[in-house]
């Protein structure tokens, strides 16, 4: 079924009469297997359209009705039927408040640009900084500072890098414990912080603590947070010592989950009276007071070399890196495709045959959006509207690409892929921060452009929950299309995967109930300028295609087992 919407009348009042017309074909309902919950059957259900052309104004309206695009394919989950309901999530850029973890990502990139971090060209896949090398350097220099080749300033910089890395690993383990039910999922737990233990403090500790390097008291903070939440709910009746989630037990759970990871990187971990302590495995204490400084320089060099073979080297070089971010219209670029191919094979474990140029073009290059050029006024930003690729280039080397749509009200993030050699920079998170910053900067030129759309938020899929970390965000009500603050929607989603978000009790005493919405509610009304819709029958099969707005999950469309059912949309008005 073909739908043709003309913008000449409805858009003339707002000055958008030169933006063309939208032509879409209805494909009906599509059922596929779900890549989020990994269900055996075809439980993922969406309604699909095929867009031959689409104005940026029409696509903005579709986004605000729960639709998304993958190439020319437009799709909207059938929320009451699909296994993993997907809620459109957005953020007002000017209200964004970065978390400590997001600030760490920015600081790490800045250190890299300043020359504090350097990537070894021979490394195949860098996931984490080389903790072992830095720890070994620190231990071997405790008693012989005058012979150390690393300056105090450089050493402190390396310590901050390790602190941030260990803090991130703790956060990941804590999140996993929440997901598995070991910690209450309904409680917002604090972020971890790992600090270096000074040499003076080591001397005050018990014998055998000379090789203690880092420590965290996050278990105490978690215990206090959980106890306060239980107290509010009037569920806590035990003391801290008797509580099943005392700091001691919490630290032991975290240490057990993190032990294998840090051992690989030359550190061992132990829980000690609620503290989580990191020890270097390079030395062992002995009756000889100076035994921990007796390692030969040749042995230390060999150990350091072995620790950093497959990790990024963490050593200041004094050479600044040049980071450039280029915004270009969506088009095929051989260098981008080569990076995409490498990313899919190394990060998502695709086979080379699965990553073809044709599938890449359909997924990330082809677009139905009609480009809008700058108008010289405040209705269009300097780059214009349409589909774009945002390239991240370091010293002339393409390291990442963000695929985005720039629309009258938002920047919509579609996909992001990066060089596996630069994984330690958390480029996915860094790009999100850059895209939010881009919206804030360009709102000056185009006041209507205020939001950052992160795609779909899927509460039932832990890998997709990271999007709520960009705060304060809003979720789109699937029935009334009102924007609801995430903090109000989350308790409802904790109980049920599909919720009409605008339906909930406003007052806790239950005396009244009415929808509570944010100040930016999209009004659903007829302004008298509705577009005419022409519908014709048209059957069109869709070639398999992928869509995702994050860098961790891929969603497959058009599986061999998919069933397309023609739907009757003759009574639907698409504006």
C-alpha positions in Angstrom: 0.0 0.0 0.0 1.4 3.3 -1.0 1.0 6.5 1.1 1.8 9.8 -0.5 1.8 12.9 1.8 2.0 16.4 0.3 3.5 19.2 2.4 2.7 22.1 0.2 -0.3 23.3 2.2 0.4 22.1 5.7 4.0 23.3 5.7 3.6 26.6 4.0 2.7 28.4 7.2 5.9 27.3 8.8 8.1 28.0 5.9 8.8 24.4 5.0 7.0 24.4 1.6 10.2 23.5 -0.3 11.0 20.3 1.5 9.4 17.9 -0.9 6.9 15.1 -0.3 6.9 11.7 1.5 6.1 8.5 -0.4 5.8 5.3 1.7 4.5 1.8 1.2 2.8 -0.1 3.9 4.2 -3.6 4.5 2.0 -4.7 7.4 3.1 -6.7 10.4 6.5 -8.3 10.5 7.4 -11.1 12.9 11.0 -12.2 13.6 13.0 -13.9 16.3 14.2 -11.5 19.0 17.9 -10.7 19.3 17.3 -9.2 22.7 15.6 -12.0 24.7 16.8 -14.7 22.3 13.4 -16.3 22.2 13.0 -19.5 20.1 10.0 -18.4 18.1 9.1 -15.3 16.1 8.1 -13.2 19.1 9.4 -9.8 17.9 6.5 -8.0 16.2 6.6 -4.7 14.4 4.6 -2.8 11.8 6.7 -1.8 8.9 6.7 0.8 6.1 9.0 1.2 3.1 9.9 4.8 2.4 10.9 5.8 -1.1 11.2 9.4 0.1 10.6 11.1 3.4 10.7 14.7 4.5 12.6 15.6 7.7 9.4 17.1 9.1 7.4 13.9 8.5 10.1 11.7 10.0 10.3 14.0 13.0 6.6 13.4 13.5 7.0 9.6 13.0 9.8 9.6 15.7 7.4 11.3 18.1 4.9 8.4 17.4 7.4 5.7 18.2 8.7 4.9 14.7 12.4 4.4 13.7 14.2 3.8 10.4 16.8 1.3 9.2 17.8 2.4 5.7 14.6 2.9 3.8 12.7 0.6 6.2 10.4 2.3 8.8 9.3 0.2 11.7 7.3 0.5 14.9 7.1 -2.2 17.6 3.6 -3.5 18.2 4.0 -2.8 21.9 1.2 -4.9 23.3 2.2 -8.0 21.2 6.0 -7.9 20.9 8.2 -9.7 23.4 10.5 -6.8 24.3 8.6 -3.5 24.2 10.7 -0.7 22.9 10.2 2.9 24.2 11.5 5.9 22.3 13.9 7.7 24.6 15.1 11.3 24.3 17.0 13.9 26.3 16.9 17.7 26.2 20.5 18.6 25.6 20.5 21.8 27.6 19.4 19.9 30.7 22.0 17.1 30.4 24.0 16.5 33.6 27.0 14.1 33.0 27.6 11.4 35.5 31.0 10.7 37.1 31.5 7.8 34.7 30.7 10.0 31.7 33.1 12.6 33.1 35.8 9.9 33.3 35.3 9.1 29.6 35.9 12.7 28.7 39.0 13.0 31.0 40.5 9.8 29.5 40.1 11.2 26.0 41.6 14.4 27.0 44.6 12.6 28.5 45.0 10.6 25.3 44.9 13.8 23.2 47.4 15.4 25.5 49.8 12.5 25.0 49.3 10.6 28.3 48.0 7.5 26.5 49.3 5.8 23.4 48.0 2.9 21.4 50.4 0.3 20.2 50.0 -0.1 16.5 50.6 -3.9 16.7 47.7 -4.5 19.2 44.8 -6.4 17.6 42.1 -5.7 20.1 42.6 -3.3 23.0 40.0 -3.5 25.7 41.7 -2.3 28.9 44.8 -0.4 29.9 47.8 -2.3 31.0 47.5 -2.3 34.8 50.3 -4.8 35.3 53.0 -2.7 33.7 52.1 0.4 35.8 51.8 -1.6 39.0 55.1 -3.3 38.4 56.7 0.1 37.8 55.3 1.4 41.0 56.4 -1.6 43.1 59.9 -1.8 41.7 60.5 1.9 42.4 59.3 2.0 46.1 62.8 1.6 47.5 64.8 3.0 44.6 63.1 6.2 43.6 66.4 7.8 42.6 66.9 5.2 39.9 63.3 5.3 38.6 62.9 6.2 34.9 59.4 7.5 35.4 58.9 11.0 36.7 56.6 11.7 39.6 54.2 13.7 37.3 54.0 10.8 34.8 53.5 8.3 37.6 50.6 10.3 39.1 49.0 10.5 35.7 49.3 6.7 35.3 47.8 6.2 38.7 44.7 8.2 37.8 44.3 6.1 34.7 44.4 2.9 36.7 42.0 4.4 39.3 39.4 5.2 36.6 39.8 1.8 35.0 39.3 -0.2 38.2 36.4 2.0 39.2 34.7 1.2 35.9 35.3 -2.5 36.4 33.7 -2.3 39.8 30.7 -0.5 38.4 30.3 -3.3 35.8 30.4 -6.0 38.4 28.0 -4.1 40.7 25.6 -3.8 37.7 25.9 -7.5 37.0 25.1 -8.3 40.7 21.9 -6.1 40.4 20.9 -7.9 37.2 21.4 -11.3 38.8 19.3 -10.3 41.9 22.2 -10.4 44.4 21.6 -6.6 45.0 18.1 -5.1 45.0 17.5 -3.9 41.4 15.0 -1.2 42.5 17.7 0.7 44.4 19.9 3.2 42.6 23.4 2.2 43.8 26.3 4.7 44.0 29.2 4.7 41.6 32.4 3.1 42.7 35.6 5.0 43.4 39.0 3.3 43.6 41.9 5.2 45.3 45.6 4.6 45.4 46.9 3.6 48.9 49.9 5.8 49.8 53.1 4.3 51.0 52.7 6.0 54.4 49.4 4.2 55.0 50.8 0.9 53.9 53.3 1.1 56.8 50.4 1.5 59.3 48.6 -1.7 58.0 49.2 -5.2 59.1 52.2 -7.2 58.0 51.8 -8.4 54.4 50.2 -5.2 53.1 53.3 -3.8 51.6 52.1 -4.7 48.1 48.6 -3.2 48.6 48.2 -0.7 45.8 44.5 0.4 45.5 41.4 0.2 47.7 37.7 1.0 47.5 35.0 1.4 50.2 32.1 1.0 47.8 30.7 -1.9 49.8 30.0 0.4 52.7 28.3 2.9 50.4 26.1 0.2 48.9 25.2 -1.2 52.3 24.1 2.3 53.5 22.1 2.9 50.3 20.3 -0.4 50.6 19.6 0.1 54.3 18.2 3.5 53.7 15.9 2.2 50.9 14.7 -0.6 53.1 14.1 1.8 56.0 11.9 4.0 53.8 10.0 0.9 52.7 9.8 -0.2 56.4 11.3 -3.5 55.4 14.6 -3.4 57.3 14.5 -4.8 60.8 18.1 -6.1 61.2 21.2 -4.3 62.3 24.1 -3.6 59.9 26.0 -6.5 61.4 23.2 -9.0 61.0 22.0 -7.7 57.6 22.4 -10.3 54.8 23.9 -7.4 52.8 26.5 -6.1 55.2 29.6 -4.4 53.8 31.6 -7.5 54.5 29.3 -9.7 52.4 28.9 -7.2 49.6 32.7 -6.8 49.3 33.2 -10.5 49.2 30.6 -10.9 46.4 32.3 -8.1 44.3 35.8 -9.5 45.0 34.7 -13.0 43.8 33.3 -11.6 40.6 36.3 -9.3 39.9 39.1 -11.6 41.0 39.7 -13.4 37.7 39.7 -10.1 35.7 42.3 -8.3 37.8 44.5 -11.4 38.0 44.8 -11.3 34.2 46.2 -7.8 34.5 48.8 -8.5 37.2 46.7 -7.6 40.3 45.1 -9.8 42.9 42.0 -8.7 44.8 40.8 -9.5 48.4 37.9 -8.4 50.5 39.0 -7.2 53.9 36.5 -6.1 56.5 34.2 -4.5 53.9 37.1 -2.9 51.9 38.0 -4.1 48.4 41.8 -4.2 48.1 43.9 -4.6 45.1 47.4 -6.0 45.5 50.2 -6.3 43.0 51.2 -9.8 42.2 54.7 -8.8 41.3 56.2 -9.2 44.7 55.7 -11.3 47.8 56.5 -10.3 51.4 59.2 -12.1 53.2 61.1 -11.8 56.5 63.7 -9.8 54.6 62.6 -6.2 55.0 64.0 -5.1 51.6 63.1 -8.2 49.6 60.3 -6.4 47.7 62.9 -4.1 46.1 65.3 -6.8 45.1 63.9 -7.6 41.7 66.5 -7.1 39.0 65.8 -4.5 36.3 66.1 -7.1 33.6 63.4 -9.3 35.3 61.1 -6.3 35.8 61.5 -5.3 32.1 60.7 -8.8 31.0 57.6 -8.9 33.2 56.4 -5.5 32.0 56.9 -6.6 28.4 54.9 -9.7 29.0 52.0 -7.9 30.7 51.5 -5.4 27.9 51.7 -7.6 24.8 48.0 -7.5 24.1 46.9 -4.4 26.0 47.2 -0.7 25.4 50.4 0.8 26.7 49.8 3.4 29.5 52.9 5.6 29.4 53.1 9.3 28.7 54.9 10.1 25.5 54.7 13.9 25.5 53.3 13.7 22.0 49.9 15.3 21.5 47.3 13.6 19.4 45.1 15.5 16.9 41.4 14.6 17.2 39.1 15.9 14.5 35.4 15.4 14.1 34.0 15.8 10.6 30.3 15.9 9.7 29.4 14.8 6.1 26.3 13.9 4.2 25.5 10.2 4.1 27.3 8.5 1.2 29.4 5.4 0.6 33.0 5.8 1.8 35.4 2.8 1.3 37.4 3.7 4.4 34.2 3.8 6.5 33.1 0.4 5.1 36.5 -1.1 5.9 36.2 0.1 9.5 32.6 -1.1 9.7 33.7 -4.5 8.5 36.5 -4.8 11.0 34.2 -3.7 13.8 31.4 -6.2 13.0 33.9 -9.1 12.7 35.9 -8.3 15.8 33.2 -6.8 18.1 30.0 -8.6 17.1 31.7 -11.8 15.8 30.2 -11.6 12.4 31.7 -13.8 9.7 33.3 -12.0 6.7 30.6 -13.3 4.4 28.0 -11.6 6.7 29.5 -8.2 6.2 28.9 -7.3 2.5 29.1 -3.9 0.9 25.5 -4.2 -0.2 24.2 -4.9 3.3 26.3 -2.0 4.6 24.9 0.4 2.0 21.3 -0.7 2.8 21.8 -0.4 6.6 23.9 2.7 7.1 24.2 4.6 3.8 20.8 4.5 2.1 18.3 7.0 3.4 14.8 8.2 2.3 15.3 11.5 4.0 15.2 14.5 1.6 18.1 16.7 2.4 17.4 20.3 3.5 20.2 22.9 2.8 21.0 25.8 5.2 18.5 28.6 4.8 20.5 31.4 6.3 17.9 32.0 9.1 17.1 30.3 12.4 14.9 27.5 10.9 17.8 25.3 9.7 21.2 24.7 11.3 24.4 25.6 9.4 24.8 21.9 8.3 21.2 21.6 7.1 18.8 18.7 7.8 19.0 15.1 6.6 21.2 11.9 7.2 24.8 12.3 8.1 28.0 10.4 9.0 30.1 11.9 11.8 33.7 10.8 11.5 36.2 10.7 14.3 39.7 11.0 13.0 42.9 10.8 15.2 46.1 11.9 13.5 44.6 11.3 10.1 43.4 7.8 11.0 39.6 7.1 11.0 38.8 5.5 14.3 35.0 5.8 14.5 31.8 6.8 12.6 28.5 7.9 14.0 25.4 7.5 11.7 22.9 10.2 12.6 19.8 12.0 11.4 19.5 15.7 12.0 15.9 16.8 12.1 14.0 20.0 13.0 13.7 19.1 16.7 16.6 16.7 17.3 19.7 14.8 16.5 18.6 11.1 16.2 21.4 8.6 16.8 21.1 5.6 14.5 24.4 3.6 14.8 28.0 3.9 15.8 31.0 1.7 14.9 34.6 2.1 16.0 38.2 0.7 15.6 38.6 -2.2 18.1 42.2 -1.0 18.7 40.7 2.1 20.5 38.2 0.3 22.7 39.9 1.6 25.8 38.7 5.1 25.0 35.0 4.1 25.3 34.3 5.7 22.0 30.6 4.8 22.1 30.1 6.8 25.3 32.4 9.6 24.1 30.4 10.0 20.8 27.1 10.3 22.8 28.6 13.1 24.8 29.8 14.8 21.6 26.4 14.5 20.0 24.7 16.0 23.0 27.2 18.8 22.9 26.5 19.3 19.2 22.8 19.8 19.8 23.5 22.4 22.5 25.8 24.3 20.2 23.5 24.3 17.3 20.4 25.2 19.2 21.8 28.7 19.0 21.4 28.7 15.2 18.2 26.6 15.2 16.1 27.1 18.4 13.7 24.2 17.5 16.7 21.8 17.6 16.8 20.9 21.3 16.7 17.1 21.8 19.0 14.1 21.5 17.1 10.9 20.6 18.9 7.7 21.6 16.7 5.3 19.7 14.7 2.7 21.7 15.0 2.0 25.4 14.3 -1.7 26.2 13.9 -2.2 30.0 13.7 -5.9 29.6 17.1 -6.0 28.0 20.0 -5.2 30.3 22.3 -4.3 27.4 19.9 -1.5 26.3 19.4 0.0 29.8 22.6 2.1 29.5 20.6 4.7 27.6 18.9 5.8 30.8 22.4 6.8 32.1 22.1 10.0 30.0 20.0 12.1 32.3 17.4 13.6 32.6 15.7 11.5 29.9 12.1 11.0 28.9 10.2 8.0 27.5 7.4 8.2 25.0 4.1 6.8 26.1 3.1 4.1 23.6 -0.6 5.0 23.7 -1.0 8.8 24.2 2.4 9.8 22.8 3.2 11.9 25.8 6.8 12.3 27.1 7.2 10.9 30.6 10.3 11.5 32.8 12.3 8.3 33.1 12.4 8.5 36.9 8.6 8.2 36.9 8.4 5.5 34.3 11.1 3.2 35.8 9.0 1.9 38.8 6.3 0.9 36.4 8.6 -0.8 34.0 10.2 -2.7 36.9 6.8 -4.4 37.4 5.7 -4.9 33.8 7.4 -4.7 30.4 4.5 -3.0 28.6 3.0 0.0 30.3 0.9 2.9 29.2 3.3 5.3 30.9 0.8 8.2 31.2 -1.5 6.0 33.3 -0.4 6.0 36.9 -1.4 7.4 40.3 -0.3 11.0 40.8 -0.7 11.1 44.5 0.8 8.4 46.7 -2.2 8.4 49.0 -4.4 7.2 46.1 -7.0 9.9 46.4 -6.7 10.9 42.8 -5.2 9.5 39.6 -4.4 11.4 36.5 -1.7 11.5 33.8 1.4 13.3 34.9 3.5 14.4 32.0 6.6 16.6 31.4 6.3 20.1 30.2 7.2 19.1 26.7 4.1 17.1 25.8 3.5 16.6 22.1 -0.1 17.7 21.4 -2.2 15.3 19.4 -4.8 17.4 17.6 -6.0 18.4 14.1 -5.0 21.9 13.2 -7.1 21.9 10.1 -4.1 21.5 7.8 -4.0 17.7 7.6 -2.4 16.2 4.6 -4.3 14.0 2.2 -3.2 10.4 2.0 -3.4 8.3 -1.2 -3.2 4.5 -0.6 -2.6 1.9 -3.2 -1.9 -1.9 -2.8 1.7 -2.8 -3.2 3.5 -5.9 -2.0 7.2 -5.5 -1.5 9.7 -7.9 0.2 12.4 -6.5 2.4 16.0 -7.7 2.1 17.5 -8.6 5.5 18.7 -5.5 7.3 20.1 -4.5 10.7 19.3 -1.6 13.0 20.6 -0.5 16.3 21.2 2.8 18.0 23.9 1.5 20.3 27.3 -0.2 19.9 26.5 -3.3 21.8 23.3 -4.9 20.4 22.2 -5.6 16.8 18.6 -6.3 15.8 17.9 -8.4 12.8 15.0 -7.7 10.4 13.6 -9.8 7.6 14.7 -13.2 8.9 13.9 -16.2 6.7 11.1 -17.2 9.1 9.5 -13.8 9.1 5.9 -13.5 8.1 4.6 -10.3 6.5 0.8 -9.8 6.9 -0.8 -7.0 4.9 -2.7 -4.6 7.3 -5.6 -2.3 6.5 -4.4 1.2 7.1 -7.0 3.0 5.0 -8.3 4.8 8.0 -4.9 5.9 9.3 -3.8 9.5 8.7 0.0 9.9 8.5 0.9 13.5 9.0 
